[in-house]
């Protein structure tokens, strides 16, 4: 049995190979690596911690069952996030009447009226927390790629693989989501501090 230090030094893909060929108990290490990240992503979709927990646990079970089908030349993180994504979307379809989405409102007119991209400093802890709150108001189709881009630091290619979207669609949705986020952030900031509303919105480098 490998030492704990050696296991921690393995890449995700190397760890998957180890689990498949040597020690299935090491799957616990994969769960440790992805528990919080998967829960954060599931919650960003479902907005319910108990449901998100159920989704993540089911995703771990499905991933374990299908681990032999994973292509070791691919990124495990993309493969696993795809499973979490599918579980969350299936849950929404099954429980649509029980789940409320604040972001399911039309945005086309607002997008057209916003010429500048939304740019905010994520390095600031307070601003970052406020941005996450504002993200909850985005429609789901735009919230998911932006969540993966900013908070999971996924590339457009990775996002396309996880969401099964063409690169052009990923780019379009992220750009539109930034514009929507500017509207939401500006409006929310005015409501929080109307007397201290800045003339320009802080910059968020793409």
C-alpha positions as a Markdown table, in Angstrom:
| # | Residue | x | y | z |
|---|---|---|---|---|
| 1 | Unk | 0.0 | 0.0 | 0.0 |
| 2 | Unk | 1.3 | 3.4 | -1.0 |
| 3 | Unk | 2.1 | 6.0 | 1.6 |
| 4 | Unk | -0.3 | 8.9 | 2.3 |
| 5 | Unk | 2.3 | 11.4 | 1.0 |
| 6 | Unk | 2.8 | 9.4 | -2.3 |
| 7 | Unk | -1.0 | 9.2 | -2.9 |
| 8 | Unk | -1.4 | 13.0 | -2.3 |
| 9 | Unk | 1.4 | 13.6 | -4.9 |
| 10 | Unk | -0.4 | 11.7 | -7.6 |
| 11 | Unk | -2.4 | 13.6 | -10.3 |
| 12 | Unk | -6.1 | 12.9 | -10.4 |
| 13 | Unk | -5.6 | 10.7 | -13.5 |
| 14 | Unk | -2.8 | 8.8 | -11.8 |
| 15 | Unk | -4.9 | 8.3 | -8.8 |
| 16 | Unk | -7.8 | 6.9 | -10.9 |
| 17 | Unk | -5.4 | 4.4 | -12.5 |
| 18 | Unk | -4.2 | 3.4 | -9.0 |
| 19 | Unk | -7.8 | 2.9 | -7.8 |
| 20 | Unk | -8.7 | 0.9 | -10.8 |
| 21 | Unk | -5.7 | -1.4 | -10.8 |
| 22 | Unk | -4.5 | -1.6 | -7.2 |
| 23 | Unk | -6.6 | -0.2 | -4.3 |
| 24 | Unk | -10.3 | 0.8 | -4.6 |
| 25 | Unk | -10.1 | 2.2 | -1.0 |
| 26 | Unk | -8.1 | 5.1 | -2.4 |
| 27 | Unk | -11.3 | 6.4 | -4.0 |
| 28 | Unk | -11.7 | 8.2 | -0.6 |
| 29 | Unk | -8.8 | 10.5 | -1.7 |
| 30 | Unk | -10.6 | 11.5 | -4.9 |
| 31 | Unk | -13.7 | 12.2 | -2.8 |
| 32 | Unk | -11.6 | 14.3 | -0.4 |
| 33 | Unk | -10.2 | 16.3 | -3.3 |
| 34 | Unk | -13.5 | 17.0 | -4.9 |
| 35 | Unk | -16.1 | 17.1 | -2.1 |
| 36 | Unk | -16.0 | 20.8 | -1.5 |
| 37 | Unk | -15.6 | 21.8 | -5.1 |
| 38 | Unk | -18.4 | 19.6 | -6.3 |
| 39 | Unk | -20.7 | 20.8 | -3.5 |
| 40 | Unk | -20.0 | 24.4 | -4.4 |
| 41 | Unk | -20.8 | 23.7 | -8.1 |
| 42 | Unk | -24.0 | 21.7 | -7.3 |
| 43 | Unk | -25.2 | 24.4 | -4.9 |
| 44 | Unk | -24.5 | 27.1 | -7.6 |
| 45 | Unk | -27.0 | 25.3 | -9.8 |
| 46 | Unk | -29.6 | 24.1 | -7.3 |
| 47 | Unk | -29.4 | 26.7 | -4.5 |
| 48 | Unk | -30.3 | 24.2 | -1.8 |
| 49 | Unk | -27.6 | 22.7 | 0.4 |
| 50 | Unk | -29.4 | 19.5 | 1.3 |
| 51 | Unk | -30.3 | 18.8 | -2.4 |
| 52 | Unk | -26.7 | 19.7 | -3.4 |
| 53 | Unk | -25.4 | 17.2 | -0.9 |
| 54 | Unk | -27.6 | 14.5 | -2.3 |
| 55 | Unk | -26.5 | 15.4 | -5.8 |
| 56 | Unk | -22.8 | 15.2 | -5.0 |
| 57 | Unk | -23.1 | 11.9 | -3.1 |
| 58 | Unk | -25.0 | 10.4 | -6.1 |
| 59 | Unk | -22.3 | 11.8 | -8.4 |
| 60 | Unk | -19.6 | 10.1 | -6.4 |
| 61 | Unk | -21.4 | 6.8 | -6.6 |
| 62 | Unk | -21.9 | 7.1 | -10.3 |
| 63 | Unk | -18.3 | 8.1 | -10.9 |
| 64 | Unk | -17.1 | 5.1 | -8.9 |
| 65 | Unk | -19.3 | 2.7 | -10.8 |
| 66 | Unk | -18.1 | 4.1 | -14.1 |
| 67 | Unk | -14.5 | 4.7 | -13.2 |
| 68 | Unk | -13.3 | 2.0 | -15.7 |
| 69 | Unk | -14.9 | 3.9 | -18.5 |
| 70 | Unk | -12.9 | 7.1 | -17.8 |
| 71 | Unk | -10.2 | 7.9 | -20.4 |
| 72 | Unk | -7.0 | 8.4 | -18.5 |
| 73 | Unk | -5.8 | 10.8 | -21.3 |
| 74 | Unk | -8.6 | 13.2 | -20.4 |
| 75 | Unk | -9.0 | 15.5 | -17.3 |
| 76 | Unk | -10.7 | 13.7 | -14.5 |
| 77 | Unk | -12.0 | 17.0 | -13.1 |
| 78 | Unk | -14.0 | 17.7 | -16.4 |
| 79 | Unk | -15.4 | 14.2 | -16.4 |
| 80 | Unk | -16.5 | 14.4 | -12.8 |
| 81 | Unk | -17.9 | 17.9 | -13.1 |
| 82 | Unk | -19.9 | 16.6 | -16.0 |
| 83 | Unk | -21.4 | 13.9 | -13.8 |
| 84 | Unk | -22.3 | 16.4 | -11.1 |
| 85 | Unk | -23.8 | 18.7 | -13.7 |
| 86 | Unk | -25.9 | 15.9 | -15.2 |
| 87 | Unk | -27.1 | 14.9 | -11.7 |
| 88 | Unk | -28.1 | 18.5 | -10.9 |
| 89 | Unk | -29.9 | 19.0 | -14.2 |
| 90 | Unk | -31.8 | 15.7 | -13.8 |
| 91 | Unk | -32.8 | 16.7 | -10.3 |
| 92 | Unk | -34.1 | 20.0 | -11.6 |
| 93 | Unk | -36.2 | 18.3 | -14.2 |
| 94 | Unk | -37.6 | 15.8 | -11.7 |
| 95 | Unk | -38.4 | 18.4 | -9.0 |
| 96 | Unk | -39.0 | 21.5 | -11.2 |
| 97 | Unk | -42.2 | 22.4 | -9.3 |
| 98 | Unk | -40.4 | 22.4 | -6.0 |
| 99 | Unk | -37.4 | 24.4 | -7.1 |
| 100 | Unk | -37.5 | 28.2 | -7.5 |
| 101 | Unk | -35.0 | 30.1 | -9.7 |
| 102 | Unk | -34.7 | 33.8 | -9.2 |
| 103 | Unk | -32.8 | 34.1 | -12.4 |
| 104 | Unk | -35.5 | 32.7 | -14.8 |
| 105 | Unk | -36.5 | 36.2 | -16.0 |
| 106 | Unk | -36.0 | 37.5 | -19.6 |
| 107 | Unk | -32.8 | 39.6 | -20.0 |
| 108 | Unk | -32.5 | 40.3 | -23.7 |
| 109 | Unk | -33.4 | 44.0 | -23.5 |
| 110 | Unk | -31.0 | 44.6 | -20.6 |
| 111 | Unk | -28.2 | 42.9 | -22.4 |
| 112 | Unk | -28.6 | 45.0 | -25.5 |
| 113 | Unk | -28.6 | 48.2 | -23.4 |
| 114 | Unk | -25.3 | 47.3 | -21.7 |
| 115 | Unk | -22.4 | 48.3 | -23.9 |
| 116 | Unk | -19.5 | 47.8 | -21.4 |
| 117 | Unk | -18.5 | 44.4 | -20.0 |
| 118 | Unk | -19.0 | 43.7 | -16.3 |
| 119 | Unk | -15.6 | 44.1 | -14.5 |
| 120 | Unk | -15.2 | 43.6 | -10.8 |
| 121 | Unk | -12.2 | 43.0 | -8.5 |
| 122 | Unk | -12.5 | 39.4 | -7.3 |
| 123 | Unk | -9.3 | 39.7 | -5.3 |
| 124 | Unk | -11.2 | 41.7 | -2.7 |
| 125 | Unk | -12.9 | 39.3 | -0.2 |
| 126 | Unk | -16.0 | 41.4 | 0.4 |
| 127 | Unk | -16.5 | 42.1 | -3.3 |
| 128 | Unk | -16.1 | 38.4 | -4.1 |
| 129 | Unk | -18.7 | 37.4 | -1.7 |
| 130 | Unk | -21.1 | 40.0 | -3.0 |
| 131 | Unk | -20.4 | 38.8 | -6.6 |
| 132 | Unk | -21.3 | 35.3 | -5.6 |
| 133 | Unk | -24.6 | 36.6 | -4.3 |
| 134 | Unk | -25.3 | 38.5 | -7.5 |
| 135 | Unk | -24.5 | 35.4 | -9.5 |
| 136 | Unk | -27.5 | 33.7 | -8.0 |
| 137 | Unk | -29.7 | 36.1 | -10.0 |
| 138 | Unk | -28.4 | 35.0 | -13.3 |
| 139 | Unk | -30.4 | 32.6 | -15.5 |
| 140 | Unk | -29.1 | 29.1 | -15.1 |
| 141 | Unk | -27.7 | 28.7 | -18.6 |
| 142 | Unk | -25.5 | 31.8 | -18.0 |
| 143 | Unk | -24.7 | 31.2 | -14.4 |
| 144 | Unk | -23.1 | 27.7 | -15.0 |
| 145 | Unk | -20.4 | 28.7 | -17.4 |
| 146 | Unk | -19.5 | 31.9 | -15.4 |
| 147 | Unk | -19.3 | 29.9 | -12.2 |
| 148 | Unk | -17.0 | 27.4 | -13.8 |
| 149 | Unk | -14.9 | 30.2 | -15.4 |
| 150 | Unk | -14.3 | 32.3 | -12.4 |
| 151 | Unk | -14.6 | 30.0 | -9.4 |
| 152 | Unk | -13.4 | 26.7 | -10.8 |
| 153 | Unk | -10.9 | 28.5 | -13.1 |
| 154 | Unk | -11.9 | 26.4 | -16.0 |
| 155 | Unk | -10.9 | 27.3 | -19.6 |
| 156 | Unk | -13.4 | 27.8 | -22.3 |
| 157 | Unk | -12.4 | 24.4 | -23.7 |
| 158 | Unk | -13.0 | 22.7 | -20.3 |
| 159 | Unk | -16.3 | 24.4 | -19.9 |
| 160 | Unk | -17.4 | 23.3 | -23.3 |
| 161 | Unk | -16.5 | 19.7 | -22.4 |
| 162 | Unk | -18.3 | 19.8 | -19.0 |
| 163 | Unk | -21.5 | 21.5 | -20.4 |
| 164 | Unk | -21.3 | 19.8 | -23.8 |
| 165 | Unk | -21.4 | 23.1 | -25.6 |
| 166 | Unk | -19.5 | 24.4 | -28.7 |
| 167 | Unk | -16.6 | 26.9 | -28.0 |
| 168 | Unk | -18.5 | 29.7 | -29.6 |
| 169 | Unk | -21.6 | 29.1 | -27.4 |
| 170 | Unk | -19.4 | 29.1 | -24.3 |
| 171 | Unk | -17.8 | 32.4 | -25.3 |
| 172 | Unk | -21.2 | 34.0 | -26.1 |
| 173 | Unk | -22.8 | 32.9 | -22.8 |
| 174 | Unk | -19.9 | 34.1 | -20.7 |
| 175 | Unk | -19.8 | 37.4 | -22.4 |
| 176 | Unk | -23.6 | 37.9 | -22.0 |
| 177 | Unk | -23.4 | 36.7 | -18.4 |
| 178 | Unk | -20.8 | 39.4 | -17.7 |
| 179 | Unk | -23.2 | 42.0 | -19.0 |
| 180 | Unk | -26.0 | 40.6 | -17.0 |
| 181 | Unk | -23.8 | 40.5 | -13.9 |
| 182 | Unk | -22.9 | 44.2 | -14.4 |
| 183 | Unk | -26.6 | 45.1 | -14.4 |
| 184 | Unk | -27.3 | 43.0 | -11.3 |
| 185 | Unk | -24.2 | 44.2 | -9.5 |
| 186 | Unk | -24.9 | 47.9 | -10.3 |
| 187 | Unk | -28.5 | 47.6 | -9.2 |
| 188 | Unk | -27.7 | 45.7 | -6.0 |
| 189 | Unk | -24.9 | 48.1 | -5.1 |
| 190 | Unk | -27.3 | 51.1 | -5.4 |
| 191 | Unk | -29.7 | 49.3 | -3.1 |
| 192 | Unk | -27.0 | 48.6 | -0.6 |
| 193 | Unk | -25.2 | 51.9 | -0.6 |
| 194 | Unk | -27.1 | 54.4 | -2.7 |
| 195 | Unk | -25.2 | 57.4 | -1.3 |
| 196 | Unk | -21.8 | 55.8 | -2.0 |
| 197 | Unk | -22.4 | 54.5 | -5.5 |
| 198 | Unk | -19.2 | 54.8 | -7.5 |
| 199 | Unk | -19.3 | 56.5 | -10.9 |
| 200 | Unk | -17.6 | 53.5 | -12.5 |
| 201 | Unk | -17.7 | 49.8 | -11.7 |
| 202 | Unk | -14.4 | 48.3 | -10.5 |
| 203 | Unk | -12.5 | 46.2 | -13.0 |
| 204 | Unk | -12.5 | 42.4 | -13.2 |
| 205 | Unk | -9.8 | 41.2 | -15.6 |
| 206 | Unk | -11.1 | 38.5 | -17.9 |
